[in-house]
């Protein structure tokens, strides 16, 4: 068991969200489903981090300073597309799961140690336990995250009033595209 006492992250940036590796991607026209398996090689840099947790309800673990993380985040899932009575498309179902295929952590100060072998050991410890902690926490948070994503995406899609006819026509160059394409 782990108790999170405090987590603060400031002045940070994430790069790599738009650069992904397509491990698998298929469109199933009969079911109007998209099945995907994508890897996002992410770099996270934080100029301020402060955290404290209790491991096993007995061992305090804390750190702070700056942080650099290199993560290969794999996202697997399914998107089912539906349509309203007026044939306007929306995302009917979103199923997804995340995996950390690799994780490299460099936090400048852990357990009061800055640099050196002791700090390296603590960084390697974080690399080992973080994917397992995420795996344990996923069931508690994934449904809420997916519902929020669905709400935002459909809040954008539905007002556009796009139909399958609009999409196919746009892709085939027939008529005017209802949304500007890059």
Secondary structure by P-SEA (a helix, b strand, c coil): cccccccccccccccccccccccbbbbbccccbbbbbbbbbbbbbbcbbbbccccccccccccccbbbbbbbbbbbbbbbbbbccccccccccccccccccbbbbbbcccccccccaaaaaaaaaaaacaaaaaaaaccccaaaaaaaaaaaaaaacccccccaaaaaaaaacccccccccc
